[in-house]
Amino acid sequence: MFVELDTDEKIIFNYLKKEGKSVLDTIAIACEFPTSKAAYLLLNLELKGVTRPLPGKQFELI
């Protein structure tokens, strides 16, 4: 199944693809987004079935 991602979502996707799982704050810093925007983008990716949340504000690709 192919999911269409916007530019900012692709940045987070590529970061998680390279790093594996990561904490929200680390994702935000590495991708140069405010934490609130990173959380919003991660929620969108979760709703699209691309990422999943883990305990401790961590996220990983599915």
Secondary structure, DSSP 8 states (H G I E B T S, - for coil): ------HHHHHHHHHHHHHSSEEHHHHHHHHT--HHHHHHHHHHHHHTTSEEEETTTEEEE-
